[in-house]
Amino acid sequence: MGPLPARNLQPLRQIFLHLPFTSARTLESGQWRVRVESAESNIIATDHGTVDAVLKFAQNRTAIRATLGLVPAWQLSVEVPFLSRFGGFLDPVIDSTEDLFSAFTPERRMFPNNSFGGFWVRRNGQTLFHGPRQYLELGDVAVEGEKGLWKSNNGTCLAARLALELPTGRPDAVWGSGTWELGGGAAVDVPLWTRRLWLFGNVGGVFPMGRVTSADLPVDPFVVQGVGFEWMANHQWSLFLQQHLYTSPFRDLHSAVLEGTIVELAAGIGYRSGPLALWIGGIDNVSGVAQAADFTLMLGVAVTTSNRPQ
């Protein structure tokens, strides 16, 4: 199936282009795939100092991604995301899990469960970000091309990626960055054991082409990286374990919610039958709730046409 298509869902950083974790295998000429994925993230973070911030809400990102195989080893994808921000439903589940492992997040004691506690970031009295409670707002649309560079007889694949994100989301409500971003990177697939255990690797860089927010904040290029494993239990079921890393585009703000490197772990299960693929997974941060989304539940479905003649 390839890796779970995880990406950075921290609300102050997801406004920028983030190449989703993907396989190096490209569609054949004339093939197409439509994928719908939904990620429900629990966000809780505060900051006090040079920057004051409160982020307490749930966020949903549902995206439609269409991919078409062009000439051999080339494919083109377009992704259209819709975002919502509200009280959510994951707080009691997370509370119970943290209690079980005696690892309770102090910020959780400040807000009632499943509440929209607020979303704002201020510096020296100036509002940098302010996000309202809202449903189904268009985010930034992304276009990505992937080129297969090499494929060995044992199934190892290497591909190059190039992507452009368009500023279609509203920056004043933190649904988009308000600037264009260009990204590039590479993907590799490696069979480790009789083609039942696969290793996936992604690395890339993103280059924002402007400043952001009414404060005219400068932003730097940043790095995305992922390593994942898929174990095929049989021809229909797969298990996934992944690690993701994202550096920050923000600098010199001295804020935990804006700066710092995010490291996350993900696990999930997938099922495929003919052209249909389904998956469910969870993403947990290991770098602190200030930098990253606390926990994300992701679901997805994809339909891929066959290139074989009827």
C-alpha positions as CSV (number, residue, x, y, z in Angstrom):
1,M,0.0,0.0,0.0
2,G,2.8,2.4,0.7
3,P,3.2,4.5,3.9
4,L,0.4,6.3,5.8
5,P,0.2,9.8,4.1
6,A,1.1,11.7,7.2
7,R,2.0,15.4,7.2
8,N,2.6,18.2,9.7
9,L,-0.7,19.1,11.3
10,Q,0.4,21.6,13.9
11,P,-2.0,24.5,13.1
12,L,0.7,27.3,12.9
13,R,2.8,25.2,10.5
14,Q,0.3,23.3,8.5
15,I,-0.4,26.6,6.7
16,F,2.8,26.0,4.8
17,L,3.4,23.3,2.2
18,H,4.3,19.9,3.7
19,L,5.0,17.1,1.3
20,P,2.9,14.1,2.6
21,F,4.7,10.9,3.3
22,T,4.5,8.8,0.1
23,S,5.8,5.8,-1.8
24,A,8.4,6.1,-4.6
25,R,6.2,4.0,-6.9
26,T,4.5,6.1,-9.6
27,L,1.3,5.3,-11.5
28,E,1.6,4.1,-15.0
29,S,0.6,6.2,-18.0
30,G,-3.2,6.6,-18.0
31,Q,-3.7,5.3,-14.5
32,W,-5.4,7.5,-12.0
33,R,-6.1,7.5,-8.2
34,V,-8.5,9.5,-6.1
35,R,-7.8,9.6,-2.4
36,V,-9.9,11.1,0.4
37,E,-8.2,11.4,3.8
38,S,-9.4,12.9,7.1
39,A,-7.2,13.8,10.1
40,E,-8.7,14.8,13.4
41,S,-6.0,16.5,15.6
42,N,-6.2,17.5,19.3
43,I,-4.4,20.8,19.9
44,I,-3.4,22.1,23.3
45,A,-0.5,24.5,24.0
46,T,0.3,27.7,25.8
47,D,3.2,30.1,25.8
48,H,4.1,33.0,28.1
49,G,7.1,35.3,27.6
50,T,8.1,37.3,24.5
51,V,5.2,35.5,22.8
52,D,1.9,34.8,24.5
53,A,-0.2,32.1,23.1
54,V,-3.2,29.9,23.7
55,L,-4.1,27.0,21.4
56,K,-6.9,24.7,22.7
57,F,-9.3,23.2,20.2
58,A,-9.7,20.2,17.8
59,Q,-8.9,20.5,14.2
60,N,-10.0,18.5,11.2
61,R,-8.2,18.4,7.9
62,T,-10.1,16.6,5.1
63,A,-8.4,16.5,1.7
64,I,-9.2,15.2,-1.7
65,R,-6.1,14.2,-3.7
66,A,-6.3,13.2,-7.4
67,T,-3.3,11.7,-9.1
68,L,-2.8,10.9,-12.8
69,G,-0.1,8.8,-14.4
70,L,1.4,10.7,-17.4
71,V,4.2,9.6,-19.6
72,P,6.1,6.6,-18.1
73,A,7.4,7.2,-14.6
74,W,5.8,10.6,-14.3
75,Q,2.7,11.4,-12.2
76,L,0.9,14.6,-11.3
77,S,-1.2,15.2,-8.2
78,V,-3.6,18.0,-7.1
79,E,-4.7,18.2,-3.4
80,V,-7.6,20.3,-2.2
81,P,-7.9,20.5,1.7
82,F,-10.9,21.6,3.8
83,L,-10.3,22.5,7.4
84,S,-12.5,22.9,10.5
85,R,-11.7,24.1,14.0
86,F,-14.0,23.3,16.9
87,G,-14.2,21.7,20.4
88,G,-13.6,18.2,19.3
89,F,-14.2,14.8,21.0
90,L,-10.7,13.3,21.7
91,D,-10.0,15.0,25.1
92,P,-11.5,12.2,27.4
93,V,-9.7,9.5,25.4
94,I,-6.3,11.3,25.7
95,D,-6.9,12.0,29.4
96,S,-7.6,8.4,30.2
97,T,-4.5,7.3,28.3
98,E,-2.2,9.8,30.0
99,D,-3.6,8.8,33.4
100,L,-2.9,5.2,32.6
101,F,0.8,6.0,31.9
102,S,1.1,8.8,34.6
103,A,2.1,11.3,31.9
104,F,-0.6,13.9,32.3
105,T,-0.2,17.2,30.3
106,P,-0.4,20.2,32.7
107,E,-2.2,22.4,30.1
108,R,-5.2,20.0,30.1
109,R,-6.1,21.1,33.7
110,M,-6.6,24.6,32.4
111,F,-9.5,23.8,30.0
112,P,-12.8,21.7,30.1
113,N,-12.8,18.6,28.0
114,N,-13.8,19.1,24.3
115,S,-13.9,22.9,24.6
116,F,-12.8,25.5,22.1
117,G,-10.5,27.3,24.5
118,G,-9.1,29.7,22.0
119,F,-6.5,30.2,19.3
120,W,-4.4,33.3,19.4
121,V,-0.7,34.2,19.4
122,R,0.5,37.7,20.4
123,R,3.9,39.4,20.6
124,N,4.4,42.7,22.4
125,G,0.6,43.3,22.3
126,Q,0.4,42.6,18.5
127,T,-1.7,39.7,17.3
128,L,0.3,37.4,15.0
129,F,-2.3,34.7,14.6
130,H,-6.0,34.5,15.5
131,G,-8.1,31.6,14.4
132,P,-11.9,31.4,14.9
133,R,-14.1,28.4,15.4
134,Q,-15.3,27.5,12.0
135,Y,-16.3,24.5,9.7
136,L,-15.2,23.5,6.2
137,E,-12.9,26.3,5.1
138,L,-10.7,25.9,2.0
139,G,-7.0,25.7,2.8
140,D,-4.0,26.1,0.5
141,V,-4.2,23.9,-2.7
142,A,-1.1,22.0,-3.6
143,V,0.2,20.6,-7.0
144,E,2.9,17.9,-6.9
145,G,4.8,16.1,-9.6
146,E,6.7,12.9,-9.0
147,K,9.3,11.3,-11.3
148,G,10.5,7.7,-11.0
149,L,14.3,7.7,-11.3
150,W,15.2,4.1,-10.8
151,K,13.6,0.7,-10.2
152,S,15.5,-2.5,-9.5
153,N,14.4,-6.1,-10.2
154,N,13.9,-6.7,-6.4
155,G,11.3,-3.8,-6.2
156,T,13.6,-1.0,-4.8
157,C,12.4,2.3,-6.2
158,L,13.7,5.9,-6.1
159,A,11.8,9.0,-7.1
160,A,12.1,12.8,-7.1
161,R,9.3,15.1,-6.1
162,L,8.5,18.8,-6.8
163,A,5.5,20.6,-5.4
164,L,3.9,24.1,-5.4
165,E,1.4,25.3,-2.9
166,L,-1.0,28.1,-3.9
167,P,-2.2,30.7,-1.4
168,T,-5.9,29.9,-1.6
169,G,-6.6,29.7,2.2
170,R,-7.4,32.8,4.2
171,P,-4.3,33.9,6.2
172,D,-6.3,36.2,8.5
173,A,-8.1,33.2,9.9
174,V,-5.0,30.9,9.9
175,W,-6.3,28.7,7.1
176,G,-3.4,29.5,4.8
177,S,0.0,31.2,4.7
178,G,-0.8,33.9,2.2
179,T,2.3,33.2,0.2
180,W,3.4,30.7,-2.4
181,E,5.7,27.8,-1.4
182,L,7.9,25.6,-3.4
183,G,9.0,22.2,-2.2
184,G,11.2,19.4,-3.5
185,G,12.5,16.1,-2.3
186,A,13.1,12.4,-2.8
187,A,11.4,9.1,-1.9
188,V,12.7,5.5,-1.7
189,D,11.0,2.1,-1.3
190,V,13.1,-0.9,-0.3
191,P,11.9,-4.5,0.3
192,L,13.5,-6.0,3.4
193,W,12.1,-9.5,3.6
194,T,10.5,-11.5,0.7
195,R,8.6,-8.4,-0.3
196,R,6.4,-8.7,2.9
197,L,8.3,-6.1,4.9
198,W,9.0,-2.8,3.2
199,L,11.0,0.3,4.2
200,F,9.9,3.7,3.0
201,G,12.0,6.9,3.2
202,N,11.2,10.5,2.4
203,V,13.2,13.7,2.7
204,G,12.5,17.1,1.4
205,G,12.8,20.9,1.7
206,V,10.2,23.6,1.5
207,F,10.9,27.2,0.5
208,P,8.3,29.9,1.4
209,M,8.4,32.8,-1.1
210,G,7.3,35.7,1.1
211,R,6.6,37.0,4.6
212,V,3.5,36.0,6.6
213,T,0.9,37.6,8.8
214,S,0.2,41.3,9.3
215,A,3.4,41.4,11.4
216,D,5.3,40.7,8.2
217,L,7.2,37.8,9.8
218,P,10.2,36.4,7.9
219,V,10.2,32.7,7.3
220,D,13.0,30.3,6.4
221,P,13.2,27.1,4.3
222,F,12.5,24.0,6.4
223,V,13.0,20.3,6.2
224,V,10.5,17.3,6.2
225,Q,11.7,13.7,6.8
226,G,10.1,10.4,7.3
227,V,11.0,6.7,7.8
228,G,8.3,4.0,7.7
229,F,7.8,0.3,7.7
230,E,4.9,-1.7,6.2
231,W,4.5,-5.4,7.1
232,M,2.1,-7.2,4.8
233,A,0.3,-9.8,6.9
234,N,-1.3,-11.2,3.7
235,H,-2.4,-9.8,0.3
236,Q,-5.1,-7.7,1.9
237,W,-3.9,-6.5,5.3
238,S,-0.9,-4.4,6.3
239,L,0.5,-2.9,9.5
240,F,2.4,0.4,9.6
241,L,5.0,2.0,11.9
242,Q,6.5,5.4,11.0
243,Q,8.6,8.3,12.3
244,H,8.3,11.9,11.0
245,L,10.4,15.0,11.6
246,Y,9.6,18.6,10.7
247,T,11.8,21.7,11.3
248,S,10.2,25.1,11.7
249,P,10.0,28.0,9.2
250,F,9.9,30.5,12.0
251,R,13.0,32.0,13.6
252,D,14.1,34.5,16.3
253,L,10.7,34.5,18.0
254,H,11.7,32.7,21.2
255,S,8.4,30.8,21.2
256,A,7.8,27.1,21.8
257,V,4.6,27.1,19.8
258,L,6.3,28.6,16.7
259,E,9.8,27.2,16.8
260,G,11.5,23.9,17.5
261,T,11.7,20.6,15.7
262,I,8.7,18.3,15.7
263,V,9.2,14.5,16.0
264,E,6.2,12.2,15.7
265,L,5.5,8.5,15.7
266,A,2.6,6.9,13.8
267,A,1.1,3.4,13.7
268,G,-1.8,2.1,11.7
269,I,-3.5,-0.7,9.8
270,G,-4.5,-0.9,6.1
271,Y,-6.8,-3.1,4.0
272,R,-6.9,-3.4,0.2
273,S,-9.3,-5.2,-2.1
274,G,-8.9,-4.8,-5.9
275,P,-8.8,-1.0,-6.7
276,L,-9.9,0.0,-3.2
277,A,-7.6,0.7,-0.2
278,L,-8.6,1.8,3.3
279,W,-6.5,2.8,6.3
280,I,-6.7,4.0,9.9
281,G,-3.8,5.3,11.9
282,G,-2.8,7.4,14.9
283,I,0.0,10.0,15.2
284,D,1.5,10.9,18.5
285,N,4.1,13.6,19.2
286,V,7.3,12.9,21.1
287,S,8.6,16.5,21.2
288,G,6.1,18.2,23.5
289,V,2.6,19.6,23.0
290,A,3.9,23.1,22.5
291,Q,5.6,22.3,19.2
292,A,3.2,19.6,17.7
293,A,-0.4,18.5,17.5
294,D,-0.9,16.4,20.7
295,F,-2.6,13.4,19.0
296,T,-4.0,12.8,15.5
297,L,-6.5,10.2,14.3
298,M,-6.4,9.7,10.6
299,L,-8.7,7.8,8.2
300,G,-8.4,7.4,4.5
301,V,-9.8,5.7,1.4
302,A,-8.3,5.5,-2.1
303,V,-9.4,4.1,-5.5
304,T,-6.9,3.3,-8.2
305,T,-7.7,2.3,-11.7
306,S,-6.1,-0.7,-13.2
307,N,-3.7,-0.3,-16.2
308,R,-4.5,-3.8,-17.5
309,P,-6.7,-4.1,-20.6
310,Q,-10.2,-5.3,-20.0
